[in-house]
Amino acid sequence: MAIKAAMWVHGIIAEAENPVSFVKRRGWGAQFGGRAQLNWFHIPMTIPAILDGARPQLAKVFVLYKTNKAVVKNVHIFDGPRKIRGFDGLNLSGDHSVTIDAWNNWAITPNMSIQFGLGISLGVEFGTDPGDILFTSAGADLITL
């Protein structure tokens, strides 16, 4: 199935669920300093409810990020209030902030219809040393049937 649309948002839109040590929003993204705990970061995306007369199907999501003494443990995908997919038990770190690679995108299989707005949530674990995560961008590939 061919991609019908690709939607992206800038990383400065990311929000932390719990208090963080610091937040720096700059032209290239949002950087969050973490405390020694797991914290969730949320990235909302507006996508078309109807595309060429059909509801789009979510095929893949992307989050471009860079960690420093932090590890991405979870990626959860929401359609409004409904969790449609969870990727748990992850152990992702490093610089994946400027190109799409094997560690910053997740296929949604089977493809899922999005009706109420796409939310991407990442569980990030910070170690005992101060760590941080930078979000530069997030995206979604959509197909129609």
N, C-alpha and C positions, 0 to 999 in steps of 0.2 A: 504494500500500500504506500502510495506517495505522500509525502508531507504536504499538507494543504496550507498550513500557516506555522510560523515560528514566532513566538512572543517572548520578549525579554524585558526585564526591569533592571535598573541600576542597583548596585549593592548598597547604596546609601539608604535604601528603603528598609533594610533589615532592622528588626527590633529584638531586644533581649527580653525574655520573660521575667527573669529575676534580676536583682541589682548586680551590677558589674563594677569592677575597679575603675574603669574609665571607658568613655566612648569618644572616638574621634571620627567625625564625618568630614571627608575631604573629597576632592574632585574625582578620585579614583576608587572610592568605596567607603565602607564603614568598618572601623576597627574597634573591637571590644576586648578590654582586659578582663580576664577571668579570675575568679576566686577558686580555691581548691574544692571544686564540686562539679556536678553536672548541671549545665544550664541549657535552656532551650532558646533557639533563635528562630524567629518567624519572618517569612518573606511572602507577602501577599502579591498575587498577580491577577490583573484583570485580563480575561480572555473573552472572545466573542461567545455569546450564548447560542447563536445560530450563525452558521457559516455556509453560504450557498444553499440555504434552505434546509440544512440538517444540523443537528447538535454535533459539535466537534468531539472527537475522541482523543483523549490524552495518550500519547505514545511514549514520550520520554520527558524527563525533567533534568535540568542542569543547575548546579550551583558552583560558581567559581569562587574559590576561597584560598587562603594561605594561613597555615597554623604555625604558631611558635609555642612549644610546650603545651599544646592542646591537641585533642584527638576527637574527630567526628565519630560518634558512636551510633547515632540513629539518624535516619532520614524518613520522615512521615509526610505523606501526601494527603491533603484534605480537599474535598469538594464542599465548600461551605462548612457546616458542622460535622460532616461525615468523613471519617478517615477511610480512604479508599485503598491505601497501600502503605506498608511499613517495611523499611529495610533496617533491621536491627542486628546487633552483634558486629557492627563495623569497627574498624580500627584504622581510620584514614587520617593522615597528617601530611604535612609538606606544602609545597607551593604548587597549587593547581588553580591559579588566579588569572592566567592570561590566555590559556588555550583549553579546548575541550580535550580531555584525556580519559583514561579508564577509571579514574578515581573521583570524577566530579559529575557523572551523569548516570541516570538510573532509568532503565526501560520499564514501562508500565505494561505488563503482560498478564491477562489480556488488556487491550486498550480499554479505557474507561471514559464514559461520558461525563462531562463537567457541566453542571447546571447552575451552580450558585457561587462560583468564584474559586480560584485555585489558591491554596495555601501550601507552602513548603516549610516544614519545621525540621530543624536540625538539633539533635541532642549533642552537645559538645562538652567533653570532660576536660577540666583543667587540672593540672598536677599541683603539687605542693608549692612549686616555684611559681611566681607570677607568669602567666602565659597569656597569649592573645590569639584572636582569630580575626582575619580581614575578609570581608565579603565584597567582591568586586562586581558580580553580576549574577543573575539567575534567569533561567529561561525554560520554555516548554515547546515541544513539537506537537502539533495537532494534525490529525487526519480526519477525513470524513468518509463515511461508508456509502 
